[in-house]
Amino acid sequence: MTTTGIPLAFQDILRPHLPYADAGELVDSTDLTSLGLDSMGIMALLADLEDRYELELPDEILNEATFATVGSLWRTISDLVTA
């Protein structure tokens, strides 16, 4: 875990899909679209998340709220992994 509460391993998966992110830690409240995550990036990110966490993301969580911020996406993934 990091000082931001977002695990570095998750940040490492997320960062290649965020063309405007700097090298610093990603924080919970950071807006993903402001870092360049678009619909094509979401599709690629979904594939990476499913591969890394060995899960299939249910359709009902694939919504704007899930992909709003770094924290909202992490909480969704974390809930699925621990379920």
C-alpha positions as CSV (number, residue, x, y, z in Angstrom):
1,M,0.0,0.0,0.0
2,T,1.1,3.5,-0.6
3,T,0.6,6.8,1.2
4,T,-2.3,7.4,-1.2
5,G,-4.0,4.1,-0.3
6,I,-3.8,3.0,-4.0
7,P,-1.5,0.0,-4.3
8,L,1.5,0.5,-6.5
9,A,0.7,-2.7,-8.4
10,F,-2.7,-1.3,-9.4
11,Q,-1.0,2.0,-10.3
12,D,1.4,0.1,-12.5
13,I,-1.5,-1.5,-14.4
14,L,-3.3,1.8,-14.7
15,R,-0.5,4.2,-15.7
16,P,0.1,3.0,-19.3
17,H,-3.5,3.8,-20.0
18,L,-3.2,7.4,-18.7
19,P,-1.2,9.4,-21.3
20,Y,-1.3,12.6,-19.2
21,A,-0.3,11.2,-15.8
22,D,3.0,12.3,-14.4
23,A,5.4,10.0,-12.6
24,G,4.1,10.7,-9.1
25,E,1.7,8.5,-7.2
26,L,-1.9,8.4,-8.3
27,V,-4.3,9.6,-5.7
28,D,-7.8,8.5,-4.9
29,S,-9.6,11.6,-6.2
30,T,-7.8,11.9,-9.5
31,D,-10.2,12.1,-12.4
32,L,-9.3,9.4,-15.0
33,T,-10.6,11.4,-18.0
34,S,-8.4,14.3,-17.1
35,L,-5.4,11.9,-17.3
36,G,-6.4,10.9,-20.8
37,L,-8.5,7.7,-20.2
38,D,-10.9,7.5,-23.1
39,S,-13.3,4.7,-24.3
40,M,-10.6,2.9,-26.2
41,G,-8.3,3.1,-23.2
42,I,-11.0,1.8,-21.0
43,M,-11.3,-1.3,-23.2
44,A,-7.6,-2.0,-23.1
45,L,-7.5,-1.3,-19.3
46,L,-10.3,-3.7,-18.7
47,A,-8.4,-6.5,-20.5
48,D,-5.3,-5.7,-18.4
49,L,-7.2,-5.7,-15.2
50,E,-9.0,-9.0,-16.0
51,D,-5.7,-10.6,-16.9
52,R,-3.8,-9.3,-13.8
53,Y,-6.5,-10.1,-11.3
54,E,-7.8,-13.2,-13.0
55,L,-11.4,-12.1,-13.0
56,E,-14.2,-11.1,-15.4
57,L,-15.7,-7.7,-14.7
58,P,-19.5,-7.9,-14.6
59,D,-21.3,-5.7,-17.1
60,E,-23.2,-3.9,-14.3
61,I,-20.0,-2.3,-13.0
62,L,-19.0,-1.0,-16.4
63,N,-20.3,2.5,-15.9
64,E,-19.2,6.1,-15.6
65,A,-19.1,6.0,-11.8
66,T,-16.7,3.1,-11.8
67,F,-14.3,4.9,-14.1
68,A,-14.7,8.4,-12.6
69,T,-11.6,8.4,-10.4
70,V,-8.6,6.3,-9.6
71,G,-10.2,5.5,-6.2
72,S,-13.6,4.5,-7.6
73,L,-11.9,2.1,-10.0
74,W,-9.6,0.7,-7.3
75,R,-12.5,0.2,-4.9
76,T,-14.5,-1.7,-7.5
77,I,-11.6,-4.0,-8.4
78,S,-10.6,-4.5,-4.8
79,D,-14.2,-5.5,-3.9
80,L,-14.3,-8.0,-6.7
81,V,-10.9,-9.5,-5.8
82,T,-11.8,-9.9,-2.1
83,A,-15.3,-11.3,-2.8
